[in-house]
Amino acid sequence: MLDDVEAVVLVGGKGTRLRPLTLSAPKPMLPTAGVPFLAHLLSRIRAAGVRRVVLGTSYMAETFAKEFGGGEELGLELVYVVEDEPLGTGGGIRNAAEHLTAETVLVFNGDVLCGTDLGAVVKTHRETSADVTLHLVRVPDPRAFGCVPTDASGQVLAFLEKAEDPPTDQINAGCYVFRRSVIDAIPTGRPVSVERETFPGLLKAGVRVSGHVDNAYWRDMGSPSDLVHGSADLVRGVAPSAALPGPTGEALILNGAEIADDALVFGGSTVGRGVMVGAGARIEEGATLRDTVVGDRAVVGAHCELRRGIRVWPDIVLPPHGVRFSPDV
């Protein structure tokens, strides 16, 4: 149990890749498998034994406290810190420092869905006497991520942000363990990137930065496609979460939803409260949706066909027989 560890979750980003969905809610608050995405991450933190979490907010900051309050229902103590101006990942961590009391701090990017054993990451941090430990995962194409080679002892050798010719398939998974003194040393009053400034600076100074590599479930939830697939993985139980408002399976049907007997709802779909799925439909009468995100209060008309990462924003009404293949609907 990590009852002597505190957590910082960075949730201040604007989520521009998910627009227009993030025009009405911050990315970590978008509905994912029936609840705000952040609820899944907080449930993982709580399950690991952490009890106190500082949320670093900025964009639409008030929505987080409105949803989660003081964290009592989650079994957590939640503290909210607001960035008046964007401070970057490092600046966001430093902005939370005055609210931290523990010497060991877990830090999370608030848009990552992950099933790693947090206790094992902290164990690696302590056993290697590290100043910072990075959770690393292996991916088929690491060029779009921070590439992190390590030696045989697990010590990080370099931090290569989005390298064109990466020397390893290990990438930064957006979960870190910090020694409190490292957080206190991050500069204040200006934006700081841990990826481009803090981590390379620590390596240059010769301090111990460890890597914890595992094969746990991991997905960056920054794109519409990843949002859809991550939600489906949660519903089907592929990605772990204690925050699901129902059992895992082919579909998650929330209270108040109405589904016709011959309608097809499958593949990890979530049918929200008050949603009606018509006869012969895959959302409404004769409609087919595949790899699609539909915003709050949107209406998809009969026999519409939506595919390939389509985003339908809140309050939009698509007429019957409307067919869309572009993600710019």
Secondary structure as the mmCIF struct_conf table of DSSP 4:
data_model
#
loop_
_struct_conf.conf_type_id
_struct_conf.id
_struct_conf.beg_label_comp_id
_struct_conf.beg_label_asym_id
_struct_conf.beg_label_seq_id
_struct_conf.end_label_comp_id
_struct_conf.end_label_asym_id
_struct_conf.end_label_seq_id
TURN_TY1_P TURN_TY1_P1 ASP A 3 ASP A 4
STRN STRN1 VAL A 5 LEU A 10
HELX_RH_3T_P HELX_RH_3T_P1 THR A 16 LEU A 18
TURN_TY1_P TURN_TY1_P2 ARG A 19 PRO A 20
HELX_RH_3T_P HELX_RH_3T_P2 LEU A 21 LEU A 23
TURN_TY1_P TURN_TY1_P3 SER A 24 SER A 24
BEND BEND1 ALA A 25 ALA A 25
HELX_RH_3T_P HELX_RH_3T_P3 LYS A 27 MET A 29
BEND BEND2 LEU A 30 LEU A 30
STRN STRN2 PRO A 31 THR A 32
TURN_TY1_P TURN_TY1_P4 ALA A 33 GLY A 34
STRN STRN3 VAL A 35 PRO A 36
HELX_RH_AL_P HELX_RH_AL_P1 PHE A 37 ALA A 47
TURN_TY1_P TURN_TY1_P5 ALA A 48 GLY A 49
STRN STRN4 ARG A 52 THR A 57
TURN_TY1_P TURN_TY1_P6 TYR A 59 ALA A 61
HELX_RH_AL_P HELX_RH_AL_P2 GLU A 62 PHE A 68
TURN_TY1_P TURN_TY1_P7 GLY A 69 GLY A 70
BEND BEND3 GLY A 71 GLY A 71
HELX_RH_3T_P HELX_RH_3T_P4 GLU A 72 LEU A 74
TURN_TY1_P TURN_TY1_P8 GLY A 75 GLY A 75
BEND BEND4 LEU A 76 LEU A 76
STRN STRN5 GLU A 77 VAL A 82
BEND BEND5 ASP A 84 GLU A 85
HELX_RH_AL_P HELX_RH_AL_P3 GLY A 88 ASN A 95
TURN_TY1_P TURN_TY1_P9 ALA A 96 ALA A 96
HELX_RH_3T_P HELX_RH_3T_P5 ALA A 97 HIS A 99
BEND BEND6 GLU A 103 GLU A 103
STRN STRN6 THR A 104 ASN A 109
TURN_TY1_P TURN_TY1_P10 GLY A 110 ASP A 111
STRN STRN7 VAL A 112 CYS A 114
HELX_RH_AL_P HELX_RH_AL_P4 LEU A 118 GLU A 127
TURN_TY1_P TURN_TY1_P11 THR A 128 SER A 129
BEND BEND7 ASP A 131 ASP A 131
STRN STRN8 VAL A 132 ARG A 138
BEND BEND8 PRO A 140 PRO A 140
HELX_RH_3T_P HELX_RH_3T_P6 PRO A 142 ALA A 144
BEND BEND9 PHE A 145 PHE A 145
STRN STRN9 GLY A 146 CYS A 147
STRN STRN10 THR A 150 THR A 150
TURN_TY1_P TURN_TY1_P12 ALA A 152 SER A 153
STRN STRN11 GLN A 155 VAL A 156
STRN STRN12 LEU A 160 GLU A 161
TURN_TY1_P TURN_TY1_P13 LYS A 162 LYS A 162
BEND BEND10 GLU A 164 ASP A 165
BEND BEND11 PRO A 167 PRO A 167
BEND BEND12 ASP A 169 ASP A 169
STRN STRN13 GLN A 170 ARG A 179
HELX_RH_AL_P HELX_RH_AL_P5 ARG A 180 ASP A 184
TURN_TY1_P TURN_TY1_P14 ALA A 185 ALA A 185
BEND BEND13 ILE A 186 ILE A 186
BEND BEND14 GLY A 189 ARG A 190
HELX_RH_PI_P HELX_RH_PI_P1 VAL A 194 THR A 198
HELX_RH_AL_P HELX_RH_AL_P6 PHE A 199 ALA A 205
TURN_TY1_P TURN_TY1_P15 GLY A 206 GLY A 206
STRN STRN14 VAL A 209 VAL A 213
STRN STRN15 TRP A 218 ASP A 220
BEND BEND15 SER A 223 SER A 223
HELX_RH_AL_P HELX_RH_AL_P7 PRO A 224 ARG A 236
TURN_TY1_P TURN_TY1_P16 GLY A 237 GLY A 237
BEND BEND16 VAL A 238 ALA A 239
BEND BEND17 ALA A 242 ALA A 242
BEND BEND18 PRO A 245 GLY A 246
BEND BEND19 GLY A 249 GLU A 250
STRN STRN16 ALA A 251 ILE A 253
TURN_TY1_P TURN_TY1_P17 ASN A 255 GLY A 256
STRN STRN17 GLU A 258 ILE A 259
TURN_TY1_P TURN_TY1_P18 ASP A 261 ASP A 262
BEND BEND20 GLY A 267 GLY A 268
STRN STRN18 SER A 269 VAL A 271
TURN_TY1_P TURN_TY1_P19 ARG A 273 GLY A 274
STRN STRN19 MET A 276 VAL A 277
TURN_TY1_P TURN_TY1_P20 ALA A 279 GLY A 280
STRN STRN20 ARG A 282 ARG A 282
BEND BEND21 ILE A 283 GLU A 284
TURN_TY1_P TURN_TY1_P21 GLU A 285 GLY A 286
STRN STRN21 THR A 288 LEU A 289
BEND BEND22 ARG A 290 ASP A 291
STRN STRN22 VAL A 293 VAL A 294
TURN_TY1_P TURN_TY1_P22 ASP A 296 ARG A 297
STRN STRN23 VAL A 299 VAL A 300
TURN_TY1_P TURN_TY1_P23 ALA A 302 HIS A 303
STRN STRN24 GLU A 305 LEU A 306
BEND BEND23 ARG A 308 GLY A 309
STRN STRN25 ARG A 311 VAL A 312
TURN_TY1_P TURN_TY1_P24 PRO A 314 ASP A 315
STRN STRN26 VAL A 317 LEU A 318
HELX_LH_PP_P HELX_LH_PP_P1 PRO A 319 PRO A 319
TURN_TY1_P TURN_TY1_P25 PRO A 320 HIS A 321
STRN STRN27 VAL A 323 ARG A 324
BEND BEND24 SER A 326 SER A 326
TURN_TY1_P TURN_TY1_P26 PRO A 327 ASP A 328
#
